[in-house]
Amino acid sequence: MKIRYYLGIAIASLAFTGCSEEFLETEPTEFVSSRQIADYSDKNPGLQAANISGIYALMYNTGTGGTDLDHDDFGQKSYDIYGDLLSADMVLAGLTYGWYSGISQMQSTIDYTDIDNYKPWRYYYRIVFSANLVIEQLGGNDAVPETEEGQYFMGQAKALRAYGYFYLAQYFSEEYNPSEPILPLYTTTDVAALPLSPTSEVYDVMVSDLQDAIELLDGFNRSAKQEVNKEVAQGLLAYVYAAMGNYEEVKTVTRDVIDNGGFSLMTAEEVSYMRHDGPDTDPYGGGFNDVNIPGWMWGVDITLDQGLDLVSWWGQVDLFSYSYAWAGDPKSIDANLYAAIPADDVRKAQFADARGNGILFPVNKFYDPARTIGAQRNITTDYLYMRVAEMYLLHAEAAAKTGDEATARETLKMLLDERVDDSSYVDDLSGADLEEEIYLQTRIELWGEGKSYLAMKRNMATITRGPNHLTNAGESIPYNADKLTLEIPLSEIQNNPSIN
C-alpha cells in the first residue's frame, strides 16, 4: 500500500515519500509525536506545547524551505522579501551575490523548475502539515478540547493552518477567483495526494479556521509575542476577508482590534531612528528592531539561542549587520515611492544614502542599535510579522471600498497625524482618489514588512517599477501578471499524480 503526502517536501522529515516503512518518517524530530501525545496527554496535557512551539520555530529557523545552503531560506521573513521585491516597492540594488535576483528580475516566477518556487511551497505546507498534526492530536477538525489549555492550543493551530494557506493562496494564484483551482487542500495528515481545490474551498477553510481560532483564543494571555492570540487571529482574518473582497467583514474585525486589542500606533518618534537633544544617557531612539514596541502585534524576540547570523532577514536587509546589504546586494526603496513621500513625513527619514553611492538604505527604519556598518554577526534584533498600523490601514481601505468615506478619512488621519505635519489634505479626498491615497500610505507605512504584495493583489493594482530597478525599470505590470505570481513547483508536479 502506498501512503503519500506529496507537497514538494521530498526527503523532509514531515513528508511521506515512499512505499516502505524505511522511507516513512512518522515522528518529525521537532515535534512530539501523535503516539507520544496519546500515551501521555492524560498525565501531562502541556506536552502539546512542544508541538506548537515547533511550528513557531519553523517561522524563523533556517532551511525550513527545504535547503541546506540557500541564504534566502529562513522562514516567513524570507518570503516577505519575495513579496516586497515582486511588488517593486523594494529594489535589489546590487547583484554581487545574487540572492533574490530571480525574484527581483521576475524570472523565477515563470519557471516552475526554479527552486525559488519550491521553497515557499515547502515551507507553508510544512506549516499546514504541522498544524494538522496538532489539530488531530486534540481530537480533529470538529473537536473542542475540554480543557482551556487544549482550546488555546487548538486555536493557535487552526490560526497557523489558515496563515499557511493564506500565503500559499497569495503567492501561487494570480487573483481571487472563487471557481479557479489553486491548491491541494489538506485538513488531515492521513490522506493521499490531492488535486487542486477551488479558491472558494481554500478560503472557506481559512475563514472557518480563523473564526474558530478567535473564539478558542478568547481570554488567552500569551507568554510571548511569537504566539498567536485572539487579536493576531483577527488580523489574519481581516487579511483573508480583504483578499476575498469582503470589506464589510474587514471593517468589523479591524475595528474590534483597534478598539479592544490594547495596541497603540507607533508614534513619530518610534517609526524612525533619530538622535534627540538632552542629557539622556541613551540619546538614540526609534526604528524597528524590538518586539516589545507597543504597536507590534506579532513578532519574535530573536536571541543568541536561535543561532541566526548571515542567513536571516537582517542578514539580507540591514546595513549594520554582517549582511548582503552591506557586502554588495543592498535593498533599497523604489525611487518613485520615495519621491511620493512628502518632505515633512517622518517616514522619509527612514531612508538615507548611507554610503554616498546614491542608494537609499533603510538605515533608520531597520537597524542594529549599535549602528556600526557590517558589525552585527549574531542576530539579536527582532522579527516583525504584524502590527496594529496594518489594522488601521485595512480599516480605512475597507471603509473607502464600502462607501463609508468619512470613516476612511478619519481612520487614515489617525495614522497620518503621527507621520506628517498636516493631514487635512485627506478631507478633500473621495472616490478613487481616496482609495489610491490609502493604498499609497499602506505602501509607505509598511515598506519592508512583507505587506506590499498583499496590498497590490487585493487592490488589483498595476505597478510601475522605478528608474532605480536594475531590470525592467519603468515597466508597468498588472497585479495578476504571470511573472508576479509563483508557479507550483516541479517536485509537486512530478510527485502528485492528481495534478500532473
C-alpha positions in Angstrom: 0.0 0.0 0.0 1.3 3.4 -0.9 0.9 6.2 1.6 1.9 9.6 0.2 1.6 13.1 1.3 3.1 15.0 -1.6 3.7 18.6 -1.0 7.1 19.1 -2.6 8.7 18.1 0.7 10.8 15.3 -0.6 13.4 14.0 1.8 12.0 16.2 4.6 11.1 14.9 8.0 7.5 15.9 7.6 6.8 14.2 4.3 5.7 10.7 3.3 7.8 9.9 0.2 7.9 6.1 -0.3 6.3 2.7 -0.2 8.1 1.0 2.6 8.4 1.9 6.3 12.1 2.7 5.9 11.2 5.8 3.9 8.2 6.8 6.1 9.1 9.4 8.8 6.2 9.3 11.2 7.8 11.2 14.1 9.3 14.5 13.0 12.2 15.4 15.3 11.0 18.9 16.1 7.5 17.7 17.2 6.2 15.4 20.0 4.5 12.6 18.0 0.9 11.7 17.9 1.6 8.4 19.6 3.5 10.1 22.4 0.7 12.6 22.9 -1.8 9.8 23.1 0.3 8.0 25.7 1.0 10.9 27.9 -1.6 13.6 27.4 -3.8 12.4 30.2 -1.0 12.8 32.7 0.5 16.0 31.2 -1.6 17.9 28.7 1.1 20.5 28.5 3.1 18.3 26.2 1.1 19.7 23.3 3.0 23.0 23.9 6.1 21.3 22.4 4.3 20.9 19.0 3.0 24.4 19.0 6.5 25.7 19.8 7.8 23.6 16.9 5.5 25.4 14.5 6.6 28.8 15.7 10.3 27.7 15.3 9.6 26.9 11.7 8.7 30.5 11.1 12.2 31.8 11.9 14.5 28.8 11.5 16.8 28.4 8.5 16.4 25.7 6.0 12.6 25.4 6.5 12.1 25.8 2.8 14.0 22.5 2.2 17.5 23.7 1.5 20.7 23.4 3.5 22.8 26.1 1.8 20.4 28.7 0.4 20.9 32.0 2.2 17.3 33.1 1.4 15.7 30.2 3.2 14.9 31.3 6.8 11.1 31.1 7.3 8.4 33.8 7.0 10.8 36.7 6.6 12.3 35.0 3.5 9.1 35.3 1.7 8.3 38.8 3.0 11.3 39.8 0.8 9.8 37.8 -2.1 6.6 39.9 -1.8 8.4 43.2 -1.3 10.5 42.7 -4.4 7.7 41.4 -6.6 5.6 44.4 -5.6 8.5 46.5 -6.8 8.5 48.7 -3.7 11.8 47.1 -2.6 14.7 47.3 -5.0 17.5 44.8 -5.2 20.2 47.5 -5.9 23.2 45.2 -6.4 23.9 41.7 -7.7 27.3 40.8 -6.2 26.0 37.6 -4.7 22.6 37.3 -6.4 20.3 36.1 -3.7 16.7 37.0 -4.7 17.9 38.0 -8.2 15.5 35.6 -9.9 12.6 37.1 -7.9 13.7 40.7 -8.5 14.0 40.1 -12.2 10.7 38.1 -12.3 12.4 35.1 -13.9 11.8 32.5 -11.1 8.1 33.2 -11.3 7.8 32.0 -14.8 9.9 28.8 -14.4 8.3 26.1 -12.3 11.7 24.2 -12.2 13.3 27.1 -10.3 13.9 26.4 -6.6 12.5 29.8 -5.7 9.0 28.3 -6.2 9.8 25.2 -4.2 11.0 26.9 -1.0 7.8 28.8 -0.1 5.6 25.9 -1.2 7.6 23.5 1.0 7.7 26.0 3.9 4.0 26.9 4.0 2.8 23.3 3.5 5.1 22.3 6.3 3.3 24.8 8.5 0.0 23.3 7.3 1.1 19.7 8.0 2.4 20.6 11.4 -0.9 22.4 12.3 -2.9 19.4 11.1 -0.8 17.2 13.3 -1.7 19.3 16.4 -5.4 19.5 15.4 -5.6 15.7 15.1 -3.9 15.2 18.4 -6.5 17.4 20.0 -9.4 15.5 18.5 -9.7 16.6 14.9 -11.2 19.5 13.0 -14.6 19.4 14.7 -13.4 18.9 18.2 -13.5 21.4 21.0 -11.0 20.4 23.7 -12.4 20.1 27.2 -9.6 22.0 28.9 -8.9 25.7 28.5 -5.3 24.9 27.7 -6.3 22.5 25.0 -8.6 25.1 23.5 -5.8 27.6 23.3 -3.5 25.1 21.6 -6.3 24.2 19.1 -6.9 27.9 18.5 -3.3 28.6 17.7 -3.0 25.5 15.4 -6.1 26.5 13.4 -4.9 30.1 13.0 -1.5 28.8 11.9 -3.1 26.5 9.3 -5.0 29.4 7.9 -1.9 31.5 7.9 -0.1 28.8 5.8 -3.0 28.6 3.3 -3.4 32.3 3.1 0.2 32.9 2.0 0.1 29.9 -0.4 -3.1 31.4 -2.0 -1.5 34.8 -2.3 1.8 33.7 -3.8 0.5 30.8 -6.0 -2.7 32.3 -7.5 -3.0 35.3 -9.7 -6.1 36.7 -8.1 -9.2 35.8 -6.1 -11.4 33.8 -8.5 -13.8 31.5 -6.5 -14.0 28.8 -9.1 -10.3 28.7 -10.1 -8.5 25.5 -8.7 -5.4 26.7 -6.9 -4.0 24.4 -4.2 -4.2 20.9 -2.7 -6.3 21.3 0.4 -5.2 19.2 3.3 -7.0 19.3 6.6 -5.7 16.0 7.9 -2.3 14.2 7.7 -3.7 10.8 6.8 -4.6 11.4 3.1 -3.3 10.6 -0.3 -2.1 13.2 -2.7 -5.0 15.5 -3.5 -5.9 17.5 -6.6 -6.2 21.3 -6.7 -9.2 22.6 -4.8 -11.1 25.7 -6.0 -10.2 29.0 -4.5 -13.6 29.2 -2.7 -13.0 26.0 -0.8 -9.5 27.0 0.2 -10.7 30.3 1.6 -13.7 28.7 3.3 -11.2 26.6 5.3 -9.2 29.8 6.2 -12.3 31.6 7.3 -13.6 28.7 9.3 -10.3 28.1 11.0 -9.8 31.7 11.9 -13.3 32.1 13.2 -12.8 29.0 15.4 -9.4 30.4 16.5 -10.8 33.7 17.6 -13.4 32.0 19.7 -11.0 29.5 21.2 -8.3 32.1 21.9 -10.7 34.5 23.7 -9.0 35.0 27.1 -5.6 33.6 26.1 -2.8 35.5 27.7 0.3 34.6 25.6 3.7 34.3 27.2 5.5 35.9 24.1 4.5 37.8 21.0 5.6 35.0 18.8 2.4 33.2 19.8 -0.9 33.8 18.0 -3.5 35.3 20.3 -7.1 36.4 19.5 -6.0 39.7 18.0 -3.5 38.2 15.7 -6.1 35.7 14.5 -8.4 38.6 13.9 -5.7 40.3 11.9 -5.2 37.3 9.8 -9.0 37.0 9.2 -9.1 40.7 8.2 -6.4 39.9 5.5 -8.4 36.9 4.3 -11.6 38.8 4.1 -9.9 41.6 2.2 -8.4 39.2 -0.3 -11.9 37.9 -0.9 -13.3 41.5 -1.3 -15.5 41.0 1.7 -14.8 44.5 3.1 -17.8 44.8 5.4 -16.3 42.0 7.5 -12.9 43.6 7.3 -14.4 46.8 8.8 -15.9 44.9 11.7 -12.8 42.8 12.5 -10.3 45.6 12.3 -12.4 47.9 14.3 -12.5 45.4 17.1 -8.7 45.1 17.1 -8.2 48.8 17.1 -10.7 49.4 19.9 -10.1 46.4 22.1 -6.7 44.9 21.2 -4.6 47.0 23.6 -2.1 48.0 20.9 -1.1 51.6 20.1 0.1 53.1 16.8 3.8 53.7 16.6 4.5 57.4 17.2 6.5 59.7 15.1 9.4 59.2 17.5 9.1 55.4 17.2 9.0 54.9 13.5 12.4 56.3 12.5 15.8 56.4 14.2 16.7 59.8 15.5 19.1 61.5 17.9 17.5 63.9 20.3 18.9 66.6 22.4 19.1 66.3 26.2 21.1 64.7 28.9 19.8 61.1 28.3 22.5 58.5 28.6 20.9 56.7 25.6 20.3 59.5 23.1 19.0 57.2 20.4 15.5 56.0 19.7 13.0 55.0 17.0 13.1 52.2 14.4 12.0 48.6 14.0 14.2 46.2 16.0 12.4 45.4 19.2 9.4 43.1 19.6 8.3 45.0 22.7 7.3 48.0 20.7 3.6 48.5 21.7 2.5 48.8 18.1 3.8 45.3 17.2 1.0 42.7 17.4 3.0 39.6 16.3 6.8 39.0 16.2 9.7 37.1 17.6 12.2 38.1 20.3 15.4 37.0 18.5 18.1 35.9 20.9 21.5 34.3 20.6 19.9 30.9 21.4 18.2 30.9 17.9 21.6 31.0 16.3 20.7 33.4 13.4 23.5 35.1 11.6 24.1 35.9 7.9 21.3 33.6 6.9 18.4 35.7 8.2 16.2 38.7 7.3 18.7 41.0 8.9 21.5 39.3 7.0 19.7 40.3 3.8 18.5 43.8 4.6 20.4 45.6 7.4 23.5 47.6 6.5 24.6 47.5 10.2 24.6 43.7 10.2 27.1 41.3 8.7 24.9 41.1 5.6 24.5 41.0 1.9 23.1 44.5 2.1 26.4 45.6 3.4 28.5 43.4 1.2 27.1 44.1 -2.2 23.3 43.3 -2.6 21.7 46.3 -0.9 17.9 46.5 -0.5 16.5 50.0 -1.3 13.2 51.7 -1.7 11.7 52.2 -5.2 12.6 55.7 -6.3 9.1 56.6 -7.4 7.7 55.5 -4.0 10.4 57.5 -2.2 9.6 60.6 -4.2 5.9 60.2 -3.2 6.8 60.6 0.5 6.4 64.3 1.4 9.4 66.1 2.9 7.6 66.7 6.2 6.8 63.0 6.6 8.9 61.4 9.3 9.0 58.2 7.2 11.1 59.8 4.6 13.9 59.9 7.1 13.8 56.1 7.4 15.9 56.0 4.2 19.4 57.6 3.6 22.3 57.5 1.2 24.4 55.9 3.9 27.4 55.1 1.7 27.4 58.1 -0.6 26.6 55.9 -3.7 23.1 57.1 -4.4 21.4 54.0 -2.9 18.8 54.8 -0.3 19.3 52.2 2.5 16.5 51.7 5.1 19.1 52.5 7.8 16.7 54.5 10.1 13.8 52.0 9.9 15.6 48.7 10.3 19.0 48.7 12.1 21.1 47.0 14.7 21.1 49.5 17.6 24.9 49.6 17.7 24.8 51.2 14.2 28.2 50.1 13.1 28.2 49.1 9.5 28.5 45.4 8.9 29.1 44.6 12.6 26.1 42.6 13.9 27.1 39.0 13.1 25.0 37.1 15.6 21.5 38.4 15.3 19.6 39.7 18.3 17.4 42.3 16.5 13.8 41.0 16.4 11.4 39.8 13.6 8.2 41.6 12.9 5.1 39.7 11.5 2.2 42.1 12.1 1.5 45.4 13.8 -1.6 47.4 14.6 -0.9 50.1 11.9 -2.0 47.4 9.4 -5.4 47.2 11.1 -5.8 51.0 10.7 -4.9 50.9 7.1 -7.1 47.9 6.4 -10.0 49.6 8.2 -9.6 52.7 6.2 -9.3 50.7 3.0 -12.4 48.7 3.8 -14.4 51.8 4.7 -13.4 53.5 1.5 -14.4 50.5 -0.6 -17.8 50.2 1.1 -18.7 53.8 0.6 -18.1 54.9 4.2 -15.7 57.6 3.2 -16.0 59.7 6.4 -14.7 56.7 8.4 -12.0 56.0 5.8 -10.7 59.6 6.1 -10.9 59.7 9.9 -9.0 56.4 10.3 -6.3 57.3 7.8 -5.8 60.6 9.5 -5.3 58.8 12.9 -2.2 57.3 11.3 -1.0 60.3 9.3 -1.3 62.6 12.4 1.7 60.7 13.7 3.6 60.9 10.4 3.1 64.4 8.8 2.7 68.0 10.0 -0.8 68.4 8.4 -3.1 65.6 7.4 -6.0 67.9 6.5 -5.5 67.3 2.8 -7.2 63.9 3.3 -10.5 65.8 4.0 -10.7 66.7 0.3 -10.3 63.1 -1.0 -13.1 60.9 -2.2 -13.8 58.1 -4.5 -10.8 56.6 -6.4 -8.5 59.4 -5.1 -9.2 58.4 -1.5 -8.7 54.7 -2.3 -5.4 55.4 -4.1 -4.2 57.5 -1.2 -4.9 54.7 1.3 -3.0 52.3 -0.9 -0.1 54.7 -1.2 0.0 55.2 2.5 -0.1 51.4 3.0 3.0 51.0 0.8 4.9 53.8 2.6 4.0 52.8 6.1 4.6 49.1 5.6 7.7 49.2 3.4 10.0 46.3 4.0 7.4 44.4 6.2 6.2 42.0 3.6 2.8 43.5 3.1 3.1 45.5 -0.2 2.4 42.4 -2.3 -0.8 41.6 -0.4 -1.9 45.2 -0.9 -1.1 45.1 -4.6 -3.2 41.9 -5.1 -6.3 43.0 -3.2 -6.3 46.5 -4.7 -5.8 45.0 -8.2 -3.0 47.5 -8.8 -0.8 48.0 -11.7 2.7 48.6 -10.5 5.4 50.7 -12.3 9.0 49.9 -11.5 11.0 53.0 -10.7 14.2 54.1 -12.5 16.5 52.6 -9.8 15.5 49.0 -10.6 18.4 47.1 -12.2 16.0 45.3 -14.6 12.6 46.2 -16.1 12.9 49.8 -14.9 9.9 51.8 -16.0 7.8 48.8 -16.8 4.2 48.8 -15.8 2.8 45.4 -14.7 -0.7 44.4 -13.7 -1.2 42.6 -10.3 -2.3 39.4 -12.0 0.5 39.1 -14.5 2.1 35.6 -14.6 5.5 37.0 -13.7 4.2 38.4 -10.4 2.9 35.0 -9.2 4.8 31.9 -8.3 4.4 28.6 -10.1 3.5 25.3 -8.5 7.0 23.7 -8.2 8.4 20.9 -10.3 8.5 18.5 -7.3 4.8 18.8 -6.8 4.0 18.3 -10.5 6.2 15.2 -10.6 5.1 13.6 -7.3 1.4 14.4 -7.2 -0.5 12.3 -9.8 -3.7 14.2 -9.0 -2.4 17.4 -10.6 0.3 16.5 -13.1 
